Structure formats: structure tokens, C-alpha cells
Amino acid sequence: MSNSPSTNPQVDTNNSITTNQVTPE
């Protein structure tokens, strides 16, 4: 779960880009 931000849109809390892409630009 925590490993796949793509599956967890909640990760958007840290990086909004993570919601769509796992690329931490």
C-alpha cells in the first residue's frame, strides 16, 4: 500500500504529482 502511491491517491498529502505520477520532481 505505502509502496504503491499510484494505487493510493491519499499520498497526494505530500506530493500532488504523486497522485498521477510516481515521479518526485
C-alpha positions in Angstrom: 0.0 0.0 0.0 2.6 2.5 1.1 4.9 1.3 -1.6 2.4 2.0 -4.4 1.4 5.7 -4.3 -0.2 5.2 -7.7 -2.8 2.9 -6.0 -3.1 5.3 -3.1 -4.3 8.7 -4.1 -4.0 9.7 -0.4 -0.3 10.1 -0.9 -1.3 13.4 -2.5 -0.9 14.8 1.0 2.8 15.1 0.4 3.1 15.4 -3.4 0.1 16.2 -5.5 2.1 15.0 -8.5 2.2 11.6 -6.9 -1.5 11.2 -7.4 -0.9 10.9 -11.1 2.8 10.0 -11.4 5.3 8.4 -9.0 7.9 10.8 -10.3 9.1 13.1 -7.4 10.1 16.0 -9.5 
